[in-house]
């Protein structure tokens, strides 16, 4: 079966996401399977998703997708390069022939050309104390191919570039389908034809309802969001921040040094900041520099809670995802998974022994379960904070007519 993947977070699912799926459906045809590789309990910005992964997956199926697979937390909580590598590799191992994403500008040829250039430049880059490895690569590309590299000034184009780089590393090539998006990633206001997920989260957090978001949510995501907000089944980011800050009062620099991304003595600065600051946000602001982007620091905050080992992260980047955790599907998605059977273990029911998975796969899944437990503990209302939700949820099957 022809299949096309979209790597996403749907935090929450909105009309812009539905538009992207419609564009993909138009390009791929009615018989193709649209496969969503979606972040689970935590997202790439380094914090829990606003709503749980099962509701977001169901909204995606209602919005035109055929199957939703969870991107393991080890990749969902990585830099753009690690996020892309995990998502693209998972799509390829499921047998997807193409990958689509929304971009502000640029063609597949543009991104693949930049990806080929990057492969030649990476080995030549030298360590620099004032900028990150990603910024060094961007600067080198700007010097080598300024016209093409200007694309990378846009956040979604930067992620598309990382998708293209990850695609070059796959044994079976994927077709790349970047599609024009409307609206800017991270916009914080409402009022345009499409609103960003950031703006929608902000509006719902401030009001406690989804009323102001009505024009920007699908019927299913609007009804679901209203229900989850009323129940208090959404992340309280103030509670999460206090949770991280309190954890970091207990960690020593030596303990921090054992976690991913704590390098170059940053653990000492981090420890002092959390000892001297009265809040999570205040601590991060005091640590942030040009070299240490805010998103990276947020991911490091998540690492202090989830406690992934450096070895788990390194081995995961090297070996790729070890399973496909199924969250939701329709009949078309079921047919796709039947054809994909044997390529990768498909997890439909979480078991304590994680039978059928490799040792690395069991460690990856263990981190996913920990992420879900932390997310639910940070929900707004006390009766929504029960743990072990992964054991109680089976994949959602929705009979959706196209």
Secondary structure, DSSP 8 states (H G I E B T S, - for coil): --EEEEEE--TT--HHHHHHHHHHHHHH-TTSEEEEEEE-SEETTTEE-SS-HHHHHHHHHHTT-SEEEEE-HHHHTS-HHHHHHHHHHHHHHTT--EEEEEESS--HHHHHHHHHHHHHHHTT----TTS-HHHHHHHHHHHH-HHHHGGGGSHHHHHHHHHHHHHHT-SS--EEEEEE-SS-TT-----SSS--HHHHHHHHHHHSSSGGGGGGS-HHHHHHHHHHHHHT-SB-HHHHHHHHHHHHHH--HHHHHTBTT--TTHHHHHHHHHHH-SSHHHHHHHH--SSS-HHHHHHHHHHHHH--BHHHHHHHHHH----EEEEEE-HHHHHHHHHHTTTS-EESS--TT-TTS-HHHHHHHHHHHHHHHHHHHTBSSGGG--S-HHHH---EE-----
